[in-house]
């Protein structure tokens, strides 16, 4: 069979299997292995089993992933994230819409510690949502704030997702991590402003909470200290060339343990949970990396899919039309399947974008933003679906109607990234290289 036809069938089957709910590593392994068999035969397919796992996992860049996971897990398990929200609530809650804005800002600070949109979604649904409902916040707005703001956390260092995308796209991990910092906080600010403006014109959406005293507000600033320390350690260390991304993960993880020990939060049970979850998630991500990079992407390369896409894209007169088509594909994939599709589109499109003269690091950040937008966009909206699974008070239909405010904000943010690429590239372009 023609290799190109096999490659196209592989892409179609990927979407079908994703919708069918097949685990991501299993899906990529089966498609890559049997795709290689269809094109090169059994000997080549079986040869992948022998050499791919070690060849992929021996990459030094992967060692930062379990470190970032452990960093996020220990802080999450010890309740540091909840206190960040409480602190933001004290400062902003007395404004109309202030509790919603506080949730958005808290998610950005959570991102500096966990880098996990999934963890932020769960935490905000369990902590922020009840607090907003206590003062009669509109239920649908409260759910959408929690689900949408959580996507910010996955872009801000220490983002495990950005590490994976950088590695599979063969880009600098340190540059990709730094590139996500300003865009993440800009997304937070645009969400917060939108919420405050909406509530100003419709006060019933988000009534003010009781005003906290200045003494309580300043006292609660201590809860931001862990996030600030993580920010200075990771962002400052990478930016000034003090250490590599892996070293930043090691140092930040050590500091995280010292923080929770100083706060007397690290019980033996929490330590066991942290280690267990770190190992579990590390194995899961290792399987994803091995199967996507070592099996599926290799299969797409030998099927000439990547070359064909590059030729088609470079044959279009305007690179902006090509870029727009890529964004549309990523948006639709994100809408129906969520972030796993970034594992395919980023290594597939990045070489093409580089040939067109765009920055690969900038492209990765914009694609991550586009896929995050798709994840909260109906008709599927995986992020909203997760939040509604925790918060049964709001129907999916109502949540799908209200979340469009946040989708529009994301589109505005992406537009700013495209028109002003220095928003993304300022930190990577001015960082000091180590050594």
C-alpha positions in Angstrom: 0.0 0.0 0.0 1.2 3.5 -0.8 2.9 5.0 2.4 1.0 8.3 2.0 -2.3 6.5 2.0 -1.3 4.5 5.1 -0.3 7.8 6.8 -3.6 9.5 6.0 -5.5 6.4 7.3 -3.3 6.6 10.5 -4.5 10.2 11.1 -8.1 9.3 10.5 -7.8 6.3 12.9 -6.2 8.5 15.5 -9.3 10.7 15.7 -11.6 7.7 15.7 -9.7 6.0 18.5 -9.5 9.2 20.5 -13.3 9.7 20.3 -13.7 6.0 21.2 -11.8 6.7 24.5 -8.8 4.5 23.9 -5.9 5.4 26.3 -3.5 7.8 24.6 -0.4 5.7 24.9 -2.1 2.6 23.6 -3.6 4.5 20.7 -0.2 6.0 19.6 1.6 2.7 20.1 -0.9 0.7 18.0 -1.0 3.2 15.2 2.8 3.6 15.1 3.6 -0.1 15.3 1.1 -1.3 12.8 1.7 1.6 10.5 5.4 0.7 10.5 4.4 -2.9 9.7 2.2 -1.8 6.8 5.0 0.3 5.2 8.2 -1.5 6.2 7.2 -5.0 7.3 7.4 -7.0 10.5 11.2 -6.8 10.9 11.2 -3.0 11.0 8.1 -2.9 13.3 9.6 -5.4 15.8 12.9 -3.4 15.7 11.0 -0.4 17.2 10.2 -2.4 20.3 13.9 -3.1 20.7 15.4 0.3 20.4 12.7 3.0 20.8 11.9 2.9 24.5 15.5 3.4 25.7 16.4 5.8 22.9 13.5 8.1 23.8 13.7 8.0 27.6 17.5 8.4 27.6 17.0 12.1 26.7 18.2 14.2 29.6 15.4 16.7 29.1 12.9 14.2 30.3 14.4 14.1 33.8 12.7 17.4 34.6 9.2 15.9 34.2 9.1 13.9 37.4 10.7 16.8 39.3 8.0 19.2 38.2 5.4 16.6 39.0 6.7 16.1 42.5 7.0 19.8 43.0 3.3 20.3 42.1 2.1 17.3 44.0 3.7 18.1 47.3 2.4 21.7 47.3 -1.1 20.5 46.1 -1.3 17.8 48.7 -0.3 20.1 51.6 -3.0 22.6 50.8 -0.9 25.5 49.7 -3.1 26.2 46.7 -6.2 26.8 48.8 -4.5 29.4 50.9 -3.5 31.3 47.7 -7.1 31.6 46.8 -8.0 32.7 50.3 -5.4 35.5 50.1 -6.7 36.7 46.7 -10.3 36.6 48.1 -9.3 38.9 51.0 -7.9 41.5 48.6 -10.5 41.4 45.8 -13.6 39.8 47.2 -15.3 43.0 48.3 -15.4 44.3 44.8 -18.4 43.4 42.5 -17.0 40.4 40.6 -13.9 40.4 42.8 -14.3 36.8 43.8 -14.3 35.7 40.2 -11.2 37.8 39.5 -9.6 36.4 42.6 -10.1 32.9 41.2 -8.5 33.8 37.9 -5.5 35.3 39.7 -5.2 32.4 42.1 -5.0 30.0 39.1 -2.1 32.0 37.7 -0.2 31.7 41.0 -1.1 28.1 41.2 0.5 27.7 37.8 3.8 28.9 39.3 3.7 26.0 41.7 2.0 23.1 39.9 1.8 23.9 36.2 -1.3 21.7 36.0 -4.5 22.9 34.5 -6.3 19.7 35.6 -5.2 20.1 39.2 -6.2 23.8 39.2 -9.6 22.9 37.7 -10.3 20.4 40.5 -9.0 22.7 43.3 -11.0 25.8 42.2 -14.2 23.7 41.7 -13.8 22.4 45.3 -12.6 25.6 47.0 -13.5 28.7 45.0 -16.9 27.6 43.7 -18.5 27.1 47.2 -17.1 30.4 48.3 -18.6 32.3 45.4 -22.0 30.5 45.9 -22.0 31.5 49.6 -22.4 35.1 48.6 -24.9 34.4 45.8 -22.7 34.4 42.8 -24.5 33.2 39.7 -23.8 29.5 39.5 -23.0 29.3 35.8 -20.5 32.1 35.9 -18.9 30.6 39.0 -18.4 27.2 37.2 -17.1 28.8 34.0 -14.6 31.0 36.0 -13.2 27.9 37.7 -12.9 25.8 34.5 -11.6 28.5 32.2 -9.1 30.1 34.6 -7.6 26.6 35.3 -6.3 26.5 31.7 -4.0 29.3 32.6 -2.0 27.1 35.0 -0.9 24.8 32.2 1.0 27.6 30.4 2.9 29.0 33.4 6.2 27.4 34.5 6.7 24.8 35.9 4.4 23.5 33.2 4.9 19.8 32.5 2.9 20.1 29.3 5.3 22.7 27.9 8.3 20.5 28.8 6.7 17.6 26.8 5.8 19.8 23.8 9.4 21.3 23.8 10.9 17.8 23.8 8.8 16.3 21.1 9.2 19.4 18.9 13.0 19.3 19.6 13.1 22.9 21.0 14.8 24.4 24.1 12.9 23.4 27.2 14.1 26.5 29.1 13.0 28.8 26.3 9.5 27.3 26.1 9.1 27.5 29.8 10.1 31.2 29.9 7.9 31.9 26.9 4.8 30.8 28.7 5.2 33.1 31.7 4.1 36.5 30.4 1.3 35.0 28.2 -0.1 33.0 31.2 -0.3 36.1 33.4 -1.7 38.2 30.5 -4.5 35.6 30.0 -5.2 35.9 33.7 -5.5 39.7 33.5 -7.8 39.6 30.5 -10.1 37.1 32.3 -10.2 39.2 35.5 -11.0 42.4 33.6 -13.8 40.8 31.6 -15.4 39.4 34.8 -15.2 42.8 36.5 -16.7 44.6 33.5 -19.5 42.0 33.1 -20.5 42.2 36.8 -20.4 46.0 36.7 -23.1 46.0 34.1 -25.0 43.1 35.7 -24.3 43.3 39.5 -26.5 40.2 40.3 -23.9 38.0 38.6 -21.3 38.6 41.3 -22.2 40.5 44.5 -19.4 41.7 46.7 -18.2 39.7 49.7 -17.7 41.2 53.2 -14.7 43.5 53.2 -11.6 42.1 55.1 -9.6 44.4 57.3 -6.2 45.7 56.1 -4.6 43.8 58.9 -6.1 40.5 57.6 -5.2 41.3 54.0 -1.5 42.0 54.7 -1.3 39.0 57.1 -2.7 36.7 54.3 0.0 37.8 51.9 2.2 35.3 53.6 0.3 32.6 51.7 1.7 33.9 48.4 5.3 33.4 49.6 5.5 29.8 48.2 4.3 30.9 44.8 6.7 33.9 44.7 9.6 31.7 45.8 8.8 29.2 43.0 8.5 32.0 40.5 11.9 33.5 41.5 13.6 30.1 41.6 12.4 28.8 38.2 11.9 31.9 36.1 14.8 33.8 37.7 17.1 30.8 37.5 16.4 30.1 33.9 16.3 33.7 32.8 19.7 34.6 34.3 21.3 31.4 33.3 21.9 30.2 36.9 20.8 26.6 36.0 19.2 24.4 33.3 15.6 23.5 33.3 16.3 20.1 34.9 18.4 21.8 37.6 15.6 24.3 38.1 13.2 21.4 38.7 15.5 19.9 41.3 16.1 23.1 43.2 12.5 24.1 43.1 11.4 20.6 44.3 13.8 20.8 47.2 12.5 24.2 48.2 8.9 23.0 48.0 9.7 20.2 50.5 11.4 22.7 52.8 8.4 25.1 52.6 5.8 22.4 53.5 8.1 21.1 56.2 8.5 24.6 57.7 4.7 25.0 57.6 4.4 21.6 59.3 2.2 20.3 56.5 4.2 17.3 55.4 2.7 14.3 57.1 3.8 10.7 56.3 0.5 10.1 54.6 0.9 13.1 52.4 4.5 12.2 51.6 3.4 8.7 50.5 0.7 10.2 48.3 3.1 12.6 46.7 5.6 9.9 45.9 2.9 7.5 44.6 1.2 10.2 42.4 4.6 11.4 41.1 5.6 7.8 40.1 2.2 7.1 38.6 2.0 10.3 36.5 5.7 10.0 35.5 5.1 6.5 34.1 2.0 7.6 32.3 3.8 10.6 30.7 6.8 8.4 29.9 4.5 6.0 28.0 3.0 8.9 26.1 6.4 10.3 25.1 7.7 7.0 24.0 4.7 6.1 21.9 4.1 9.5 20.4 7.7 10.4 19.6 9.2 6.9 19.1 6.3 5.2 17.3 3.6 7.5 16.0 5.7 10.5 14.8 8.2 8.1 13.3 5.4 6.4 11.4 4.1 9.7 10.1 7.6 10.6 8.9 8.2 7.4 6.9 4.7 7.7 5.5 5.7 11.0 4.0 2.8 12.8 5.7 5.0 15.4 7.3 6.8 16.1 4.0 3.5 16.3 2.2 2.1 18.8 4.7 5.3 20.9 4.5 5.1 21.0 0.7 1.4 21.9 0.7 2.0 24.6 3.3 5.0 26.1 1.7 3.2 26.1 -1.7 0.5 28.5 -0.3 1.3 32.1 -1.3 0.7 33.7 2.1 2.3 32.1 5.2 -0.5 33.7 7.3 -3.1 31.7 5.5 -1.1 28.6 6.2 -0.8 29.6 9.9 -4.5 30.4 10.1 -5.3 26.9 8.7 -3.1 25.3 11.3 -4.8 27.3 14.1 -8.2 26.3 12.9 -7.2 22.6 12.9 -5.8 22.9 16.4 -8.8 24.7 17.6 -11.2 22.1 16.3 -9.0 19.2 17.6 -8.9 20.9 21.0 -12.6 21.4 21.0 -13.3 17.7 20.5 -10.4 16.0 22.2 -8.6 18.4 24.4 -4.8 18.8 25.0 -3.7 15.3 23.8 -3.9 16.4 20.2 -1.1 19.0 20.9 1.2 15.9 21.1 0.5 15.3 17.4 0.0 18.8 15.9 3.0 20.5 17.5 5.7 18.1 16.2 3.8 17.9 12.9 3.5 21.6 12.3 6.5 23.1 14.0 9.1 22.2 11.3 6.8 23.8 8.7 6.4 26.9 10.7 10.2 27.2 11.1 10.6 26.9 7.3 8.1 29.7 6.9 10.3 32.0 9.0 8.3 32.0 12.3 9.8 31.2 15.7 9.1 27.6 16.8 8.9 28.7 20.5 6.3 31.4 19.7 4.3 28.9 17.6 4.3 26.3 20.5 2.9 28.9 22.9 0.2 30.1 20.4 -0.8 26.5 19.7 -1.1 25.7 23.4 -3.3 28.7 23.8 -5.5 27.7 20.8 -5.9 24.1 22.1 -6.7 25.4 25.6 -9.4 27.6 24.0 -10.7 24.6 22.2 -10.8 22.7 25.5 -13.5 25.1 26.9 -15.4 25.6 23.6 -18.7 23.8 23.0 -19.9 21.4 21.8 -17.5 19.1 23.7 -15.4 21.4 25.9 -13.5 18.8 28.0 -12.5 21.4 30.6 -16.2 22.4 31.2 -17.2 18.8 31.2 -14.7 18.0 34.0 -15.9 21.0 36.1 -19.5 20.1 35.6 -18.7 16.5 36.7 -17.7 18.0 40.1 -20.3 20.7 40.3 -23.7 19.1 39.6 -25.6 22.2 40.3 -25.1 23.7 36.8 -26.3 22.0 33.6 -23.9 21.5 30.7 -26.3 23.5 28.5 -26.0 26.6 30.7 -22.3 26.3 31.1 -21.8 26.0 27.4 -23.8 29.2 26.9 -21.8 31.2 29.4 -18.3 30.0 28.6 -18.3 31.9 25.3 -17.3 35.0 27.2 -14.1 33.2 28.2 -13.6 31.8 24.7 -13.8 35.4 23.3 -11.2 36.5 25.8 -8.9 33.7 24.7 -9.3 34.7 21.1 -8.4 38.3 22.0 -5.3 37.0 23.9 -4.2 34.8 20.9 -4.7 37.8 18.6 -2.3 39.8 20.8 0.3 37.0 20.7 0.2 37.0 17.0 0.2 40.8 16.4 2.8 41.4 19.2 5.0 38.2 19.2 7.4 39.9 21.7 4.8 39.2 24.4 5.8 35.6 24.0 9.5 36.0 22.9 10.8 38.7 25.2 12.0 36.5 28.0 13.4 33.7 25.7 15.2 36.2 23.5 16.8 38.1 26.4 17.6 35.1 28.7 21.2 34.3 29.5 22.5 31.0 28.2 24.0 28.7 30.8 27.7 28.1 30.6 
